[in-house]
């Protein structure tokens, strides 16, 4: 016998919010720390360009558009 569960959209969103609240809190904290560190968009760009954790180029290059 198959069971069918019915939820309202509000219940789905509430459950999602409760389940992922710690991620949102972590993102808010990181945002606050980031905003304290940088005074302008130019500082953010410079910081990102000077970041030592830059991703490496992909092993398989993208196909050139002809």
C-alpha positions, 0 to 999 in steps of 0.5 A: 500500500502506498502512503501519500503525504500532503503538505502546505507550501507554508509547512514546506518553507517553515521546515526548510527554514528550520533545517537550514537556519544555521547556514543563513546565520553563518552567511550573515556572520560572514557578510558582517565580517566582510562589510567590516573589512571593506569600505568600498567595492574597489577594496572588495575587487582588489581583495578578490584579485589578490586572494591566494585561494584562486581556483585553477584553470579547468583541465579541459578547456572550453570549446572556442566559438567559431 
